[in-house]
């Protein structure tokens, strides 16, 4: 669970700039290769393509850009993780 929290915090930091730096490209690649598969594995049963818990499909955010385009969702996920969900 803590790894997912760190991943979400990393994404929150990535969302703050308009120009893309080499470091951000590297972070986006890390998201696609490591974070997204972790989210699918850890959260996908309830929050996958056919969400069971609610209508939140975390598996659908295959790129960091797709998640960062929905900051309210990212904020909600961070809040839920902080309360231990």
N, C-alpha and C positions, 0 to 999 in steps of 0.2 A: 504494500500500500504506500509506503514512504517513497518508493521509486516513482510511482505515478504522481505523487504530490510534487516531487522535484521536476518531473517532466512538464507538468502544467505550469509551474512557476517559471520554468525556462521559456515556455511559449509566451507567457505574459510579458516577459522582458523583450522578446523578439518583436512584439507588435508595436513598438514605439517609434519607428523611423519610417520615413518615406522613401529613402534611397536604400538600395540593397548592397550590403558590403559582402566581402568574401567570407567573413565570419558568419554572417546571416545565412549565406548559401550553405555553408558547412552545417549550421544548426538545422536548416531545413532538411538537408540530407540525413542528418542524424535522426530527426523526427520520423522521416519516412522509413528509415531502416531499423530503428530501435524503439522509438517511443510509440508510434502507431501500433506496431505488432504487440507491444506490451499492453497497451490500452485495450486492444481487441481481446487478448488472452485474459486479462484481468477483469475487464468490465463488459466484454462482449456478450456474455450469456444473458444479462439483463438489459444491456444497452447496445445491442448489436443491430443487424439489419432488420430484425423483427423484435423491437423492444418489448420486454415483458413487464418491466417495472413502471415505465411511463413512455412517453413518446420521444425520449432522448436517444438518438442513434449516434453513439460516439464512434462506432466503426466507420461511419460515413465520412469522417474527417480524415481522409487518407493523406492529406498534405497539411503542413503547418499553415499554409496560406488559407486553406478552407476553414480551419478553426479560427484563425485570427480575423477572418472576415465576419465572424459572429462573436464579437466581444462579450455580449450579454451571456451567451452560452458558456464561454470560457470562465467568466466571473461566477456563474452559477455552479459550475463544476468545482472551482476552487473553494467556494463556500461550503459545498457538500462534503468535500474532502476534509476540510478543517473540522467539521462536526463528526467526522468518523464514518461517513456513509461509504 
